[in-house]
Amino acid sequence: MARKIYGIVVYALFAAAFLYTIGFLANAVVPKGIDDGTVRPAWQAIVVDLALLGAFAVQHTVMARPWFKRHWVPAAIERSTFVLAATVLLILLLWLWQPLPASVWTVGPGWARAVLWTLYLGGWGFLFFSTFALGHFDLFGLRQALSRNYTEPKFREPSIYRYIQHPIMVGFLIAFWAAPDMSAGRLLFAGVSTAYIMVGVRFEEHDLKQQLGAPYTEYAARVPRFVPRPASKGRRGAVSDDRAAAER
């Protein structure tokens, strides 16, 4: 019972932080956006913000590795513990982020702003859809916590994963860069997060090749990482729905 409560509470906390992040990056709806707060000297803000982003990246990189999972976290709550650690660091980032409000670009025409806002929300929607295609409740630890005899999802190729390897990351990238008003702070967030995604998917792919062998190697050679190509359309293969897709 304790494991089930733990998994449910962690998932609820994650969901709240995730929804807050959507408003945070948009500077809308939530009490504190990415450009809100006391403006300090730029170098101080950059140091703090890089430290927050770095802590998030280190947690994702270390806790996603197979050796960490095997030796440091009980298997029954491994995924929920990963999600909890990531959520705590995300909350710290949202709370402690130092604004850099200087404008990098502002899109003027109303139609162009509408397009960018649509892309922004569409990126989050695409990300959300991709988690369900992969196995949303596996990905965020809820099924692992609630199941008495949990087994890892099998190696398969669900929907959008037939065309790109990392649709969740594509959703993040769209949401990070589709900004009608780009401040220096949001540019720092988007740039560093994008760099980490590019590095993080390499770690993930390395682990999946070690874990899954030839089927994943063939899939990775055939299906592009981020942008679909005509040659991959309609072709069948195998892709792991391993939870590592969100472990960056």
N, C-alpha and C positions, 0 to 999 in steps of 0.2 A: 504493500500500500504506500509506503514512504517513497518508493521509487516512482510510482505513478503520480503522486502529488508533486514530487520534484520535477518530473517531466512536464506536467501541465503548467506549473508555475513558471518554469523557465521559458516555455513556449509563449505564454501570455506576456511575459516581460519582453521577450524578443519582439513580438508582434507590435507592442506599444512603441518600442524604440525605433523599429523599422518605419512605422507610419509617421512618427515624429520626424525622422530623417528626411522624408519626402517634403514636408513643410519647411524643414530647416534649410535645405538647399534652395528651395524656391523663395525663401524669405517671405513666407505667407502662412497664415492660419495659426501657426504655433507661436508661443510667447517669445522665443529667441531664435532668430534666423542666423544664417552664416555671416551676415554683415552687421548684426546687432551687438551691442555691448560697448564697453569703454574702449576707445581707440588709444592704444599705446604706441610707443616707438616701433617702427616697422620691424627692426631687427629682433626686438623682444617677441613680437607677435609671431614672426617666422620661426623662431627657435621653439616656442611653445607648441605651435601648430605642427611642426615637423616631428616633435617628440610624441605628440598624440597620435599622429598617423603612423609613426615608426612603431610605437607600442602595439597598435592594432595589427600591423603587418607581421611583427615578430610572433605575436600570439597565434595568428593564422598559420604561419609557416611552421612553427615548432609543433603545435598541437595537431596539425594535420598529418604529420609524418608517421608512418607505420610503427617505427621504434617507440615513439611516445605513446601511441595508443596501446601497444603491447605491454609496456612496463609501468606506466604512470597513472592510468585511469581504469577503474573497474569496467569490464566490458558492458555490463548492463546499463550503465549510465554514461558511457563514453561520449555519445553524440550530444546528449543534453548538457554535459559538462563543457564540451567545446562551445556550444551555443551560448551557455551562460557566461563563459569567459569573454567571448566576442561581444556579447550584449553589454556587459559591464564596461568594457573598454569603449564601446560605441557611446554609451551614456556619458562617460567621462569626456569624450571628444565633444559631444554636443554641449556639455555644460561648460567646459574650460576653453573652448575654441576662442581664439583671439581674432577679432575682425581686422581685415585689411580692406576697407571700403572703397579705396581708389578705383575708379571705373577703368576697365580695360576696353570694353565695348558696350554700347547700348543700341539696340535695334529700334529704329524709329517707327516705320510704317506699321499700322495696326495689323494688317494681314500677315506680315512677317512675324510679328510677335505672337500672333495666334498660331502660326505654323510651329514656332519653336516651343510654345507651351504644349501644343498637341504632341510634339515629339518627346518632350520631357515626360509627360504623363504616359505616353505610349511606351517609352523605355521601361518605366516601372511596371507597366502592365505586361510587357513582353517578358520581363524578368519573372514576374509572378506566374505567368503561364508556364514558363520553362521549368519552374520548380515543381509544378504539378505534373508536367510531362515526365520529369525525372522520378518523382516520388516525394511530394512535399512533406508528408509526415515522417517519412524516413529521413529526409534531408535535415530536418530540424529536431530530430530525436524523439518525437512524440510516440511513434509506433514502437520504437525500441524500448521506451519506458513503460508503455502500456501492455506490451506483449509478454506473456509468460515464457514462451519459447521462441524468441526472436531469431530469425534467420536473415542473412544479408540478401538484398534483392539480387536477382540473377542478371547475368550479362545479357544485355538486350539493346535494341535501338528504337527508342520511343520518338515518335513524331518529328519535331524540329531537329532532333539530334541526328537525323538522317542527312541533314544538309550542313550543319555546323556543329563543331565539337563543344563549343562553350557559349550557348545562347544566354545563360545567366549573366556571364560577363559582358556580352553584347548589350544586354539590357542596362547594366550599370554604365557602360560607356556612353550610350545614348543619353541617359539621364544626367550624367556628369557634364556633358558638353552642350546639350540643347538648352542654352541660356539666353534669353533676350537681353538680360543685363548681367554681364560678367564682371565681377569685381576682382581685384587682385587676390583676395582671400579665396574666392571660389576657384579662381584659376590655379592657385596653389593646391587646393584640395583635388581638383580634377586632374592636374598634371601628375602629382605624386601618386594618386590612386591609379591612374592609367599605367604609370610605370610599374607599379607593383603588380597589377593584373598581368602585364606582359611577362614579368618574371615568374609570378605565381603559377600561371598555367604550365610553364615548363617544369616546375617541381611536380605538379599534379600529374602531368603526362609521364614523367619519369617513373613515378610511383605506380601508375596504372600499367605501364609496360612491364615493370618488375612483377606486379601482382597477377596480371592477366595474360601476359605473354603474347604469342603470335596473333591472336584475334584482335587485340587492341592495337598492336603495331600495324596490322593491315588497315584497320579502321582509321587510325591517325594518318596514314599515308594517303588514304583515299578522300577523306572528308576534311575540308578546310577548317581552320580554327574559328574564324569570326565572320567571314563573308562568303555566302554560298556561291558556288560556281556552277554553270550549266552542266558540266561533266558529272557532277555528283547527284544531279536531280534524278530522283526515281530509283537510284541504285540502292541495293540493300547490302547491309553488312552488319556488324555488331558493334555496339558501344556499351560501355559499362555505365550503369546508372549508379555507380558507386557514389557515396555521399561526398567524396572528395571534390565534387564540382563546385561546392561553395567554400571549400577549405583553402583559402588563399592566405 
